[in-house]
Amino acid sequence: MTAPAGGPAIEASGVVKSFGTVQALRGVDLTVPSGSLTALLGPNGAGKTTLVRIFATLLRPDSGTVRVLGRDVTAFPYAVRSGIGLTGQYAGLDEALRGRDNLVLIGRLAGLGRQEALRRAGQLAERFGLADAAGRAVRTYSGGMRRRLDLAASLMNRPALLILDEPTTGLDPGSRVELWAALRELRDAGTTMLLTTQYLEEADRFADAVHVLDHGRVIAVGTAAELKARTGTQVVDVLLAGQDAAAAAAALGARFAPADLQVDEASRRLAIVARDGLGTLLSAADALRADGIGVADISLRQPSLDEAFLALTAGTTAMTGAEAG
């Protein structure tokens, strides 16, 4: 199943979901264009996973409408499931089975015949660099191999929409690079993807559009560049020449608010929120020179998506670890 020609892969309007007295979603509106990679960001407990589970037909919304690939998720859940793939925060694999057997099992559950499931499993094992390990039990796989196998399993039914709920959680940097290489191939081939991630640089590098969710509401929508510009600030980066970060922080503390100044003593770097750009840079340089603090480099830049995210969510808890809602 694919989205209607020219239509969005996901279209949600006024979505509300509560768990007892806790309102996880408070009227969410969200659209994912076909062929795009859309990122959904938010602090822990913002409602990201709840929304993803509704899109995947694992939860029913209390109110509002959600259409996935042109079908209402409440009225036609089985039709929706046939057209999507879901990779969750943790690999949903049977560790006692061989990698190939996991793929064949998922394929059979998705309605593939045995021979087609075997053929598809072989194709995906090759595509994700798992052909040599396909005959081994999954319990012998590394974390990165498990995530790649889990991604392959979500593609057994050739989904028109792939939902990725923090797919790189817990992976080492090398495994994250491997997984994103595979995802980039899928994106280039036209697969529509919805991504939630705790690594904001992933959204910055790969997403066509970013939706920021906070306290159950979408509070900002745009490209990564647009969200950075929306903060209305720049950042002054300072690299100190010596090991005197504490002294530098004290010198700058007299001119800048504590919330605007970040100090990393280990790397001898300081970052200052620059609300007037060049004026902030010059003021910082004057303060450091007056106190005799050596500077190896000082520069003015646009905020990172991490910094824009924190500004947009008013400093809510940073996105680390799995979320309950």
C-alpha positions in Angstrom: 0.0 0.0 0.0 1.2 3.5 -0.8 -0.1 7.0 -0.2 -2.5 8.4 -2.7 -0.7 10.1 -5.6 0.6 13.4 -4.4 -0.8 12.9 -0.9 1.1 12.9 2.4 2.3 9.7 4.0 1.0 10.8 7.4 -1.6 13.4 8.1 -2.6 14.0 11.8 -5.0 16.6 13.0 -6.0 17.4 16.6 -4.7 14.2 18.1 -5.3 13.8 21.8 -4.3 10.9 24.0 -4.4 10.5 27.8 -3.3 7.8 30.2 -5.4 8.3 33.3 -4.9 11.8 34.5 -1.8 12.3 32.3 -2.5 14.0 28.9 0.3 12.8 26.7 -0.9 14.5 23.5 -2.8 17.7 23.5 -4.1 18.3 20.0 -1.2 17.4 17.7 -1.2 18.4 14.0 1.6 16.9 11.9 2.1 16.1 8.2 4.8 13.9 6.7 5.1 14.4 2.9 5.7 11.3 0.8 9.3 10.7 -0.1 10.6 12.9 2.8 12.6 12.2 6.0 10.7 14.0 8.7 12.2 14.2 12.2 10.1 14.4 15.4 12.1 15.9 18.3 11.2 16.6 21.9 12.4 16.2 25.5 11.7 13.1 27.5 8.0 12.7 28.1 7.0 15.1 25.3 4.8 12.5 23.7 7.0 11.3 20.8 6.6 7.6 21.4 2.9 7.9 22.1 2.4 9.6 18.8 4.6 7.0 17.0 2.6 4.2 18.5 -0.6 5.8 17.2 0.8 6.1 13.7 1.8 2.4 13.9 -1.7 1.4 15.0 -0.4 0.2 18.4 -2.5 2.8 20.2 -5.8 4.4 19.5 -6.1 8.2 19.8 -8.8 9.5 22.2 -9.8 12.1 19.6 -8.6 13.7 16.4 -7.9 12.1 13.1 -4.8 10.2 11.8 -4.4 9.0 8.2 -1.4 6.9 7.3 -0.8 6.2 3.6 -4.3 7.5 3.0 -6.1 5.2 5.5 -7.6 6.1 8.8 -5.5 4.3 11.5 -8.6 3.6 13.7 -10.9 2.4 10.9 -8.4 0.5 8.9 -5.5 -0.6 11.2 -4.7 -3.8 9.3 -4.5 -2.0 5.9 -2.1 0.6 7.5 0.1 -2.1 9.0 0.6 -3.8 5.7 2.2 -0.6 4.3 4.5 0.4 7.1 7.7 -0.8 8.8 8.6 0.0 12.4 12.0 0.0 14.0 11.7 0.7 17.7 14.1 1.9 20.4 15.2 -1.7 21.1 15.7 -4.5 18.5 12.7 -6.8 18.5 14.5 -10.0 17.6 14.5 -13.6 18.9 18.1 -14.0 20.1 17.9 -17.8 20.0 17.1 -17.8 16.2 19.5 -17.3 13.4 19.5 -13.9 11.7 18.0 -15.4 8.5 15.3 -17.2 10.5 14.3 -13.9 12.2 13.8 -12.3 8.8 11.9 -15.2 7.4 9.6 -15.2 10.4 8.8 -11.6 10.0 8.2 -12.0 6.3 5.8 -14.9 6.9 3.9 -12.9 9.5 3.7 -10.1 6.9 2.0 -12.6 4.5 4.9 -13.6 2.3 5.1 -17.1 1.0 8.0 -19.2 2.3 10.1 -19.0 -0.9 9.5 -15.3 -1.3 10.4 -14.8 2.4 13.6 -16.7 2.0 14.5 -14.7 -1.1 13.7 -11.4 0.5 15.7 -12.3 3.6 18.7 -13.1 1.5 18.4 -9.8 -0.3 18.2 -7.8 2.8 21.0 -9.7 4.6 23.2 -8.9 1.7 22.1 -5.2 1.5 22.9 -4.6 5.2 26.2 -6.5 5.3 24.8 -9.4 7.3 25.1 -12.2 4.7 28.1 -13.9 6.4 26.3 -13.7 9.8 22.8 -14.7 8.7 23.4 -18.3 9.7 24.4 -17.4 13.3 22.2 -17.0 16.3 21.4 -13.4 17.0 22.8 -13.6 20.5 26.3 -13.7 18.9 25.7 -10.4 17.1 27.1 -7.0 18.1 24.8 -4.2 19.0 25.3 -2.6 15.5 24.5 -5.9 13.8 21.3 -6.3 15.8 20.1 -2.9 14.8 20.9 -3.5 11.2 19.0 -6.8 11.3 16.1 -5.1 13.1 16.0 -2.5 10.3 16.1 -5.3 7.7 13.2 -7.0 9.4 11.1 -3.8 9.2 11.7 -3.8 5.4 10.6 -7.4 4.7 7.2 -6.2 3.6 8.6 -3.5 1.3 6.9 -0.7 3.3 6.0 2.6 1.7 6.6 4.3 5.1 9.3 3.5 7.6 8.9 4.7 11.2 12.1 4.9 13.2 11.7 5.4 16.9 15.2 6.3 18.2 16.9 3.6 16.1 20.4 4.5 17.1 19.8 4.5 20.9 22.7 2.7 22.7 24.9 2.3 19.6 28.5 3.2 19.6 29.6 5.8 17.0 30.8 3.3 14.5 27.5 1.4 14.6 25.6 4.6 14.2 27.5 5.4 11.1 26.8 2.0 9.6 23.1 2.3 10.4 22.8 5.7 8.9 24.6 4.6 5.7 21.8 2.0 5.3 19.1 4.6 6.0 20.7 7.1 3.6 20.4 4.4 0.8 16.7 3.9 1.6 16.1 7.7 1.6 17.9 8.1 -1.7 15.6 5.3 -3.1 12.5 7.3 -2.1 11.4 5.6 1.1 9.3 7.9 3.3 10.7 8.0 6.9 9.5 9.4 10.2 12.4 9.6 12.7 12.5 10.3 16.4 16.0 10.6 17.8 17.9 11.6 20.9 20.9 12.6 18.7 19.9 16.0 17.3 22.8 16.1 14.9 21.1 13.2 13.0 18.0 15.4 12.4 20.3 18.3 11.5 22.1 16.3 8.8 19.4 14.1 7.4 15.9 15.5 8.0 14.0 17.4 5.3 11.7 18.9 8.0 11.7 18.9 11.8 8.8 19.0 14.2 9.5 19.9 17.8 7.1 18.4 20.3 6.9 19.6 23.9 4.3 18.8 26.6 2.1 17.0 24.1 2.0 19.8 21.5 3.9 20.6 18.3 5.6 24.0 19.2 7.8 24.5 16.1 8.0 23.2 12.5 10.6 23.9 9.8 13.9 22.8 8.4 16.8 22.6 10.7 18.2 25.9 9.4 14.8 27.6 9.9 14.6 26.4 13.5 18.1 27.6 14.2 17.3 31.0 12.7 14.1 31.2 14.7 16.0 31.5 18.0 17.2 34.9 16.9 20.6 34.4 18.3 24.2 33.5 17.4 26.9 31.8 19.5 30.4 33.0 20.3 32.8 30.1 20.6 36.0 30.7 22.6 39.0 28.3 22.7 41.3 29.2 25.5 45.1 29.2 25.1 45.7 27.8 28.6 44.0 25.8 31.4 42.2 28.7 32.9 38.6 28.0 32.1 37.4 28.9 35.6 39.1 32.3 35.4 37.7 32.9 32.0 34.2 32.1 33.2 34.6 34.5 36.1 35.8 37.3 33.8 32.8 36.7 31.4 30.3 36.2 34.3 30.4 39.9 35.0 29.1 40.8 31.5 26.8 37.8 30.6 23.9 36.1 32.3 24.8 32.6 33.6 22.2 31.0 31.4 24.0 32.5 28.3 27.4 31.1 29.2 28.6 27.5 28.9 32.0 26.3 30.0 33.7 23.0 29.2 36.9 22.9 31.3 38.1 19.7 29.8 38.3 21.1 26.2 39.0 24.7 27.3 36.0 25.9 25.4 33.4 28.5 26.2 30.1 29.2 24.4 28.2 32.4 24.8 24.7 33.1 23.5 25.1 36.1 21.3 21.9 38.2 21.1 23.7 41.0 19.3 26.3 39.0 17.3 29.5 41.0 16.8 28.9 43.1 19.9 28.9 40.0 22.1 32.1 38.8 20.5 33.9 42.1 21.0 32.7 42.3 24.6 33.9 38.8 25.4 37.3 39.5 23.8 37.7 42.7 25.8 36.8 41.0 29.1 39.3 38.2 28.5 42.0 40.5 27.4 41.5 42.8 30.5 42.0 39.8 32.8 45.1 38.6 30.9 43.4 35.3 29.7 44.9 33.9 26.6 42.7 33.0 23.7 43.6 30.5 20.9 40.6 31.2 18.8 37.3 33.1 19.0 34.5 33.0 16.4 30.8 33.7 15.8 28.5 31.0 14.4 24.9 30.1 14.1 23.4 27.9 16.9 23.5 24.2 16.6 20.2 22.3 16.4 20.8 21.2 20.0 21.0 24.8 21.1 18.0 25.8 19.1 16.1 22.9 20.5 16.9 23.9 24.1 15.8 27.5 23.3 12.6 26.4 21.7 11.7 24.1 24.6 12.7 26.7 27.2 15.5 24.5 28.7 13.4 21.4 29.4 15.4 18.2 30.1 17.9 17.3 27.4 17.0 14.3 25.3 18.9 11.4 26.9 17.7 7.9 27.4 14.3 6.4 26.5 11.1 8.2 27.2 8.0 6.9 28.8 5.6 9.0 26.7 
